[in-house]
Amino acid sequence: MPNDKITIAIPTLQKRIDVLEKLVKTLNEDEAVGEIIIIDNASKGIPFSCEKLRVIDKGENIFVNPAWNLGVEEAKFDIVGLLNDDIIIPFGICSKIIQEFKKNKTIGALAFHLDDIKPIDDIMNEPKLSDYILERADFVAGGYGMALFFKKELYNPIPKSLKIWFGDNYIFNQIKKSNCDNYWIEGQTIYHLGSLSSGAFKKSSLYKADKKAWNKIKYKWYHYIFSIEEYSDCKKLRLFGLNIRIKCK
């Protein structure tokens, strides 16, 4: 399988087709992008086309995580990028990202650091391509769910019980179990249409079902006796059913 190109997979409900079109056209012009797969969960047809674009329509909303699985399954290239449909990225970023995978064979996955994802209210020009650094990622934060690049060979399909949420957590944890590492891309701005802080989705029945399913996947019986987890703002210690949060500086 070729390793000099990237497959990009983008599930969409077409809520902002103008943003999606801008994203796809930016990707299409990047020589490192070999193909762009849109999974059309809206089943409305995509009203634009470009050279590298392929659209998959299953006739219904199959939800994000199954769409990610489908995109990776269909991918023709060694490196895969799973992107949200509501982001704006700098032109040429995929060319830089594929070079990172070539230079460092220990990289399993790359994602933009949450601090570099800037909320916007409406469509804007692409952010400038910047110098950045890679930092090893020990936990998942919001950036992993917006734009995630990884080696296809390390991908294990997300369990069917997870429909919308925790797919990035699952990918992150599976790669941590391999001989490769997860990294943040720090210092490269990307734009995201809308707020990054809304927690209203946590009240939905789908989120609650995904959360329950994720806990069953993630935690074994012994984790309830003792475990330590690192988050963006704290470390969580679980000891005999008692949860203790230690805030990070």
Contacts in CASP RR format, 6 or more apart in sequence:
PFRMAT RR
TARGET T0000
AUTHOR 0000-0000-0000
METHOD contacts of the structure
MODEL  1
MPNDKITIAIPTLQKRIDVLEKLVKTLNEDEAVGEIIIIDNASKGIPFSC
EKLRVIDKGENIFVNPAWNLGVEEAKFDIVGLLNDDIIIPFGICSKIIQE
FKKNKTIGALAFHLDDIKPIDDIMNEPKLSDYILERADFVAGGYGMALFF
KKELYNPIPKSLKIWFGDNYIFNQIKKSNCDNYWIEGQTIYHLGSLSSGA
FKKSSLYKADKKAWNKIKYKWYHYIFSIEEYSDCKKLRLFGLNIRIKCK
1 76 0 8 1.000
1 77 0 8 1.000
1 78 0 8 1.000
1 152 0 8 1.000
2 76 0 8 1.000
2 77 0 8 1.000
2 78 0 8 1.000
3 77 0 8 1.000
3 78 0 8 1.000
3 79 0 8 1.000
3 101 0 8 1.000
3 102 0 8 1.000
4 32 0 8 1.000
4 98 0 8 1.000
5 32 0 8 1.000
5 33 0 8 1.000
5 34 0 8 1.000
5 35 0 8 1.000
5 77 0 8 1.000
5 79 0 8 1.000
5 98 0 8 1.000
6 32 0 8 1.000
6 33 0 8 1.000
6 34 0 8 1.000
6 77 0 8 1.000
6 79 0 8 1.000
6 80 0 8 1.000
6 81 0 8 1.000
6 94 0 8 1.000
6 97 0 8 1.000
6 98 0 8 1.000
6 149 0 8 1.000
7 34 0 8 1.000
7 35 0 8 1.000
7 36 0 8 1.000
7 37 0 8 1.000
7 71 0 8 1.000
7 74 0 8 1.000
7 75 0 8 1.000
7 76 0 8 1.000
7 77 0 8 1.000
7 79 0 8 1.000
7 80 0 8 1.000
7 81 0 8 1.000
7 152 0 8 1.000
8 27 0 8 1.000
8 33 0 8 1.000
8 35 0 8 1.000
8 36 0 8 1.000
8 37 0 8 1.000
8 80 0 8 1.000
8 81 0 8 1.000
8 83 0 8 1.000
8 94 0 8 1.000
9 37 0 8 1.000
9 39 0 8 1.000
9 67 0 8 1.000
9 68 0 8 1.000
9 70 0 8 1.000
9 71 0 8 1.000
9 72 0 8 1.000
9 74 0 8 1.000
9 75 0 8 1.000
9 80 0 8 1.000
9 81 0 8 1.000
9 82 0 8 1.000
9 83 0 8 1.000
10 20 0 8 1.000
10 23 0 8 1.000
10 24 0 8 1.000
10 36 0 8 1.000
10 37 0 8 1.000
10 38 0 8 1.000
10 39 0 8 1.000
10 82 0 8 1.000
10 83 0 8 1.000
10 84 0 8 1.000
10 85 0 8 1.000
11 38 0 8 1.000
11 39 0 8 1.000
11 41 0 8 1.000
11 64 0 8 1.000
11 67 0 8 1.000
11 68 0 8 1.000
11 85 0 8 1.000
12 20 0 8 1.000
12 38 0 8 1.000
12 39 0 8 1.000
12 40 0 8 1.000
12 41 0 8 1.000
12 42 0 8 1.000
12 85 0 8 1.000
13 41 0 8 1.000
13 42 0 8 1.000
13 61 0 8 1.000
13 85 0 8 1.000
14 20 0 8 1.000
14 40 0 8 1.000
14 42 0 8 1.000
14 44 0 8 1.000
14 46 0 8 1.000
14 85 0 8 1.000
15 85 0 8 1.000
15 86 0 8 1.000
16 85 0 8 1.000
16 86 0 8 1.000
16 123 0 8 1.000
16 193 0 8 1.000
17 47 0 8 1.000
17 48 0 8 1.000
18 123 0 8 1.000
19 85 0 8 1.000
19 86 0 8 1.000
19 87 0 8 1.000
19 88 0 8 1.000
19 123 0 8 1.000
19 193 0 8 1.000
20 38 0 8 1.000
20 85 0 8 1.000
20 86 0 8 1.000
21 48 0 8 1.000
22 88 0 8 1.000
22 123 0 8 1.000
23 83 0 8 1.000
23 85 0 8 1.000
23 87 0 8 1.000
23 88 0 8 1.000
23 89 0 8 1.000
24 36 0 8 1.000
24 38 0 8 1.000
24 48 0 8 1.000
24 50 0 8 1.000
24 53 0 8 1.000
25 50 0 8 1.000
26 88 0 8 1.000
26 89 0 8 1.000
26 90 0 8 1.000
26 91 0 8 1.000
26 126 0 8 1.000
27 33 0 8 1.000
27 36 0 8 1.000
27 52 0 8 1.000
27 89 0 8 1.000
27 94 0 8 1.000
28 36 0 8 1.000
28 50 0 8 1.000
28 51 0 8 1.000
28 52 0 8 1.000
28 53 0 8 1.000
29 91 0 8 1.000
30 91 0 8 1.000
30 92 0 8 1.000
30 93 0 8 1.000
30 94 0 8 1.000
30 95 0 8 1.000
31 95 0 8 1.000
32 92 0 8 1.000
32 94 0 8 1.000
32 95 0 8 1.000
32 97 0 8 1.000
32 98 0 8 1.000
33 52 0 8 1.000
33 94 0 8 1.000
34 52 0 8 1.000
34 76 0 8 1.000
34 77 0 8 1.000
35 52 0 8 1.000
35 54 0 8 1.000
35 75 0 8 1.000
35 76 0 8 1.000
35 77 0 8 1.000
36 50 0 8 1.000
36 52 0 8 1.000
36 53 0 8 1.000
36 54 0 8 1.000
37 54 0 8 1.000
37 55 0 8 1.000
37 56 0 8 1.000
37 71 0 8 1.000
37 74 0 8 1.000
37 75 0 8 1.000
38 46 0 8 1.000
38 53 0 8 1.000
38 54 0 8 1.000
38 55 0 8 1.000
38 56 0 8 1.000
39 56 0 8 1.000
39 57 0 8 1.000
39 58 0 8 1.000
39 62 0 8 1.000
39 67 0 8 1.000
39 70 0 8 1.000
39 71 0 8 1.000
40 46 0 8 1.000
40 55 0 8 1.000
40 56 0 8 1.000
40 57 0 8 1.000
41 60 0 8 1.000
41 61 0 8 1.000
41 62 0 8 1.000
41 63 0 8 1.000
41 64 0 8 1.000
41 67 0 8 1.000
42 61 0 8 1.000
43 57 0 8 1.000
43 58 0 8 1.000
43 59 0 8 1.000
43 60 0 8 1.000
43 61 0 8 1.000
45 55 0 8 1.000
45 57 0 8 1.000
46 53 0 8 1.000
46 55 0 8 1.000
54 74 0 8 1.000
56 70 0 8 1.000
56 71 0 8 1.000
56 74 0 8 1.000
58 70 0 8 1.000
62 70 0 8 1.000
63 163 0 8 1.000
63 164 0 8 1.000
64 163 0 8 1.000
64 164 0 8 1.000
64 167 0 8 1.000
65 158 0 8 1.000
65 162 0 8 1.000
65 163 0 8 1.000
65 164 0 8 1.000
65 166 0 8 1.000
65 167 0 8 1.000
66 158 0 8 1.000
66 160 0 8 1.000
66 163 0 8 1.000
68 82 0 8 1.000
68 158 0 8 1.000
68 167 0 8 1.000
69 157 0 8 1.000
69 158 0 8 1.000
71 80 0 8 1.000
71 82 0 8 1.000
72 80 0 8 1.000
72 82 0 8 1.000
72 152 0 8 1.000
72 155 0 8 1.000
72 157 0 8 1.000
73 157 0 8 1.000
75 152 0 8 1.000
77 152 0 8 1.000
78 151 0 8 1.000
78 152 0 8 1.000
78 153 0 8 1.000
79 97 0 8 1.000
79 98 0 8 1.000
79 101 0 8 1.000
79 149 0 8 1.000
79 150 0 8 1.000
79 151 0 8 1.000
79 152 0 8 1.000
80 149 0 8 1.000
80 150 0 8 1.000
80 151 0 8 1.000
80 152 0 8 1.000
80 155 0 8 1.000
81 147 0 8 1.000
81 148 0 8 1.000
81 149 0 8 1.000
81 150 0 8 1.000
82 145 0 8 1.000
82 147 0 8 1.000
82 148 0 8 1.000
82 149 0 8 1.000
83 89 0 8 1.000
83 146 0 8 1.000
83 147 0 8 1.000
83 148 0 8 1.000
84 145 0 8 1.000
84 146 0 8 1.000
84 147 0 8 1.000
84 192 0 8 1.000
86 192 0 8 1.000
86 193 0 8 1.000
86 194 0 8 1.000
87 117 0 8 1.000
87 146 0 8 1.000
87 147 0 8 1.000
87 190 0 8 1.000
87 191 0 8 1.000
87 192 0 8 1.000
87 193 0 8 1.000
88 120 0 8 1.000
88 123 0 8 1.000
88 124 0 8 1.000
88 126 0 8 1.000
88 127 0 8 1.000
88 190 0 8 1.000
88 191 0 8 1.000
88 192 0 8 1.000
88 193 0 8 1.000
89 126 0 8 1.000
89 127 0 8 1.000
89 147 0 8 1.000
89 190 0 8 1.000
89 191 0 8 1.000
90 126 0 8 1.000
90 127 0 8 1.000
90 128 0 8 1.000
90 129 0 8 1.000
90 130 0 8 1.000
90 188 0 8 1.000
90 189 0 8 1.000
90 190 0 8 1.000
91 126 0 8 1.000
91 129 0 8 1.000
92 129 0 8 1.000
93 129 0 8 1.000
93 188 0 8 1.000
93 190 0 8 1.000
96 129 0 8 1.000
97 110 0 8 1.000
97 149 0 8 1.000
97 185 0 8 1.000
100 107 0 8 1.000
100 110 0 8 1.000
100 134 0 8 1.000
101 107 0 8 1.000
101 108 0 8 1.000
101 110 0 8 1.000
101 149 0 8 1.000
101 151 0 8 1.000
104 134 0 8 1.000
105 180 0 8 1.000
106 179 0 8 1.000
106 180 0 8 1.000
106 181 0 8 1.000
107 134 0 8 1.000
107 151 0 8 1.000
107 180 0 8 1.000
107 181 0 8 1.000
107 183 0 8 1.000
108 150 0 8 1.000
108 151 0 8 1.000
108 154 0 8 1.000
108 175 0 8 1.000
108 178 0 8 1.000
108 180 0 8 1.000
108 181 0 8 1.000
108 182 0 8 1.000
108 183 0 8 1.000
109 144 0 8 1.000
109 148 0 8 1.000
109 149 0 8 1.000
109 150 0 8 1.000
109 151 0 8 1.000
109 154 0 8 1.000
109 171 0 8 1.000
109 172 0 8 1.000
109 175 0 8 1.000
109 180 0 8 1.000
109 182 0 8 1.000
109 183 0 8 1.000
110 134 0 8 1.000
110 148 0 8 1.000
110 149 0 8 1.000
110 150 0 8 1.000
110 182 0 8 1.000
110 183 0 8 1.000
110 184 0 8 1.000
110 185 0 8 1.000
111 137 0 8 1.000
111 143 0 8 1.000
111 144 0 8 1.000
111 145 0 8 1.000
111 146 0 8 1.000
111 147 0 8 1.000
111 148 0 8 1.000
111 149 0 8 1.000
111 168 0 8 1.000
111 182 0 8 1.000
111 183 0 8 1.000
111 184 0 8 1.000
111 185 0 8 1.000
112 143 0 8 1.000
112 146 0 8 1.000
112 147 0 8 1.000
112 184 0 8 1.000
112 185 0 8 1.000
112 188 0 8 1.000
112 190 0 8 1.000
113 135 0 8 1.000
113 141 0 8 1.000
113 143 0 8 1.000
113 184 0 8 1.000
113 185 0 8 1.000
113 186 0 8 1.000
113 187 0 8 1.000
114 141 0 8 1.000
114 142 0 8 1.000
114 143 0 8 1.000
114 196 0 8 1.000
114 232 0 8 1.000
115 186 0 8 1.000
116 185 0 8 1.000
116 186 0 8 1.000
116 187 0 8 1.000
116 188 0 8 1.000
116 189 0 8 1.000
116 190 0 8 1.000
117 142 0 8 1.000
117 143 0 8 1.000
117 146 0 8 1.000
117 189 0 8 1.000
117 190 0 8 1.000
117 191 0 8 1.000
117 192 0 8 1.000
117 196 0 8 1.000
118 127 0 8 1.000
118 189 0 8 1.000
118 190 0 8 1.000
118 191 0 8 1.000
118 192 0 8 1.000
119 191 0 8 1.000
119 192 0 8 1.000
119 193 0 8 1.000
119 194 0 8 1.000
119 195 0 8 1.000
119 196 0 8 1.000
120 191 0 8 1.000
120 192 0 8 1.000
120 193 0 8 1.000
120 194 0 8 1.000
121 193 0 8 1.000
121 194 0 8 1.000
122 193 0 8 1.000
123 193 0 8 1.000
124 191 0 8 1.000
127 188 0 8 1.000
127 189 0 8 1.000
127 190 0 8 1.000
127 191 0 8 1.000
128 189 0 8 1.000
129 188 0 8 1.000
130 187 0 8 1.000
130 188 0 8 1.000
130 189 0 8 1.000
131 187 0 8 1.000
132 185 0 8 1.000
132 186 0 8 1.000
132 187 0 8 1.000
132 188 0 8 1.000
133 186 0 8 1.000
133 187 0 8 1.000
134 183 0 8 1.000
134 184 0 8 1.000
134 185 0 8 1.000
134 186 0 8 1.000
135 183 0 8 1.000
135 184 0 8 1.000
135 186 0 8 1.000
136 181 0 8 1.000
136 182 0 8 1.000
136 183 0 8 1.000
136 184 0 8 1.000
137 144 0 8 1.000
137 172 0 8 1.000
137 181 0 8 1.000
137 182 0 8 1.000
137 183 0 8 1.000
137 184 0 8 1.000
138 230 0 8 1.000
139 229 0 8 1.000
139 230 0 8 1.000
139 231 0 8 1.000
139 232 0 8 1.000
140 168 0 8 1.000
140 169 0 8 1.000
140 172 0 8 1.000
141 232 0 8 1.000
142 168 0 8 1.000
142 196 0 8 1.000
143 168 0 8 1.000
144 168 0 8 1.000
144 169 0 8 1.000
144 171 0 8 1.000
144 172 0 8 1.000
145 167 0 8 1.000
145 168 0 8 1.000
146 190 0 8 1.000
146 192 0 8 1.000
147 190 0 8 1.000
148 168 0 8 1.000
148 171 0 8 1.000
150 171 0 8 1.000
150 175 0 8 1.000
151 180 0 8 1.000
154 174 0 8 1.000
154 175 0 8 1.000
154 178 0 8 1.000
154 180 0 8 1.000
155 171 0 8 1.000
155 174 0 8 1.000
156 170 0 8 1.000
156 174 0 8 1.000
158 167 0 8 1.000
158 170 0 8 1.000
158 171 0 8 1.000
159 170 0 8 1.000
159 213 0 8 1.000
159 217 0 8 1.000
161 210 0 8 1.000
161 213 0 8 1.000
161 216 0 8 1.000
161 217 0 8 1.000
162 170 0 8 1.000
162 210 0 8 1.000
162 213 0 8 1.000
162 214 0 8 1.000
162 217 0 8 1.000
163 206 0 8 1.000
163 209 0 8 1.000
163 210 0 8 1.000
164 206 0 8 1.000
164 207 0 8 1.000
164 210 0 8 1.000
165 201 0 8 1.000
165 206 0 8 1.000
165 207 0 8 1.000
165 210 0 8 1.000
165 211 0 8 1.000
165 214 0 8 1.000
166 210 0 8 1.000
166 211 0 8 1.000
166 213 0 8 1.000
166 214 0 8 1.000
169 214 0 8 1.000
169 218 0 8 1.000
170 214 0 8 1.000
170 217 0 8 1.000
172 182 0 8 1.000
173 218 0 8 1.000
175 181 0 8 1.000
175 182 0 8 1.000
176 182 0 8 1.000
201 207 0 8 1.000
202 208 0 8 1.000
219 227 0 8 1.000
223 238 0 8 1.000
224 238 0 8 1.000
224 241 0 8 1.000
225 238 0 8 1.000
225 239 0 8 1.000
225 240 0 8 1.000
225 241 0 8 1.000
226 238 0 8 1.000
226 239 0 8 1.000
226 240 0 8 1.000
227 237 0 8 1.000
227 238 0 8 1.000
228 235 0 8 1.000
228 236 0 8 1.000
228 237 0 8 1.000
228 238 0 8 1.000
229 235 0 8 1.000
229 236 0 8 1.000
229 238 0 8 1.000
230 236 0 8 1.000
232 248 0 8 1.000
233 247 0 8 1.000
233 248 0 8 1.000
234 245 0 8 1.000
234 246 0 8 1.000
234 247 0 8 1.000
234 248 0 8 1.000
235 245 0 8 1.000
235 246 0 8 1.000
235 248 0 8 1.000
236 243 0 8 1.000
236 244 0 8 1.000
236 245 0 8 1.000
236 246 0 8 1.000
237 243 0 8 1.000
237 244 0 8 1.000
237 245 0 8 1.000
237 246 0 8 1.000
238 244 0 8 1.000
END
